[in-house]
Amino acid sequence: MNPHPIEDHMVLMSQLYPAAYSQIIPQQEQVNLLELNFGSEHKLESERKDRLASELGLDPRQVAVWFQNRRARWKNKKLEEEYSTLKKLHDSTILEKCRLETEVLKLKEQLSEAEKEIQGLLERADRASSSNSPSSSQSMEAVDPPFLGEFGVEPYDDHVFYINGMDEWIYI
């Protein structure tokens, strides 16, 4: 016994009286059934198209055109979604680029300040080494830093200097 005798009767009616059957099934139900079939497969084989047209009381060409139009709308929607995703990615990349450019500018400023500080230290070291008179309080002499010896590290000759009067170690 068939559990859906009414549906079987409707299929039979659609085959015998397609024009009358299309008036029996409301257009929204036709669209719902077409959408349901589109959801399972986006392209129709000839047999499936004919069967669906028969069930809906439509011409097979109408079903084929509906599927063609629906595929076009589906593709457009996918393209819009992909565009939206790419646009969001592009926008976030632009923001990250701006953030990185700002960071680079800050780092360049820090580098410039560090270079100025190094230049100032070198100039002070040059001034201190150029005044070799014993009366100068800023004479430069090479010394062994006591803490290096404690760790068993031998100082490099001519690389570690202590500037008297400035209380600074200069590593060259």
C-alpha angles and dihedrals in degrees: 000000000000114000093210107048093152092055091048089051090050091050090050091049091048090054095046098038110021095164093051093043093056088058091050095053111063115236092244090058089051090052091047091052092046090049090049091053092045089053091059096044132001097208128054128222115216095254093048091047091052093047093048092047089051092049092050097040091240134128112263089237090058090053091047092050091047090053091046092052092044091052089052091052090046092052091048091051091050090050091050091050092048090047090051091050092048092046091053090048091048092049093049090048091052090050091049090048091053091047091051093047089053090049091050090052091051091048091049089053090050090048091050091050091048091050090051090050091050090048090051092050091049091049091051090048091050091049091049094049093045093057098069095160116125091232091064115102092205103062118149122228133171113244137172107247106233094221093059092058090051090062095043094252115140113218117239113246114245091010105082120055135172118211110214114224094020097066092219134129115221118202113196 
